[in-house]
Amino acid sequence: MVSLHLLLLLSHHAHPDPYLKASGVAVNDSCLSEYQALKLRKRYKYIIYNINKENTEIVVEKTSTAGDYDVFLNDLPDAECRWAVYDFEFEKEGGKRNKICFYSW
């Protein structure tokens, strides 16, 4: 459930909700600022999030401008959990479109 709440937090610019507070897992401020950099300024192609070593906070683990989807997939660990957002670009009706996709890995 934390992944759903992280998505809601990032996409709606909300303050941490009671669920996150009750779970003991906070969201670092850099998660929102880097997400804004991806969404509004197109600074990154993707962001990977992780929980810190103390299991108390979701933090930005990596940002990247690499446009290759395989590079993104290779940055996700084989046997560990992560969350990520990827700015997916595609063609539809004669024009380029973008959708930000949320991953719970």
N, C-alpha and C positions, 0 to 999 in steps of 0.2 A: 504494500500500500504506500510506502514512502515514495516510490517512483511516481505514482499518480499525483501525489501531493507536490512533489518537486516540479512536475510539469505544470500543474496549476499555478504554483508560485511563480514560475518563470514566465509563463504565458500571460498571466493576468496582473503581474506586478503587485501582487498582494503581499501583505506582511505574513510571516510564518503563522500558520494556523494552529489551533489547539492540538490537532493530532500530532503534528511534528513536535510540538513542545512536550506533549505527554509521552511520546515515544523516546524522548531523550536525544533525538537527532535534530540538529539545527542545520540551517542552510547558510553557508558562508556568503557574505555580501558580494564577493567576487563572482559567484555563480550568476547572479542577476546582471551585474555590470558586463560580464563577458557575453552573456546571452544577448543583451542589448547591442553589443558591438557586432555580433553575428547578424542579428535580425534587422537592425536599423542602419548600420553603417557598412554591412557586408564585409567586415574586416576578416572574418574567418569562414571556412567552409564547414568546419565541425568543431564541437567541443565535447570532451569526454570528462565525465564527473565520477568521483569515487568518494568513499567514506574514509575519513582520516583514520590513523592508526588507533586512536582512542575510541573509535566507533561513536563519536559524539557529533560529528559535523560532516555535511556533504560539501566537498571542495572541488575546484576545477583541477583536474589532473593534467589535461593537455588541451591546447588549442592548435588548430592547423589551418593553413590556407591551401593545402594539397587538394586538388580537384578530382583526383582519381579515387573512386569508390573503394577499390581494392586496398589502397593505402589506409583508408579509414578502417576497413575491416581488419587489416593486419595490426592496427594499433589497439584493437580490443583483445584482451587476454583470453586464452583458450579456456582456462578453468577458474576464472574469477568474475564476480559480478561488477558491472559498470552501468552507468546511465550515460546517454549521449544525445546530442542534437546534431542533425546533419541537414544542411541546406541543399536539398535535392533540386536540381535543375532539369527541366524536360521541355519538349516541344509539344504544343497543342494548338490546334486551329491556326497554324501559320506563325505562331510566335513563341518565344521562350517564356516559360513560367518557372516559378520557384515555390516549393513547399518545404517548410521546416518539419522534419520528421523526428520524433522522439523515440529513442531506443531504450529498452530495459534489457540489458545483456546479462 
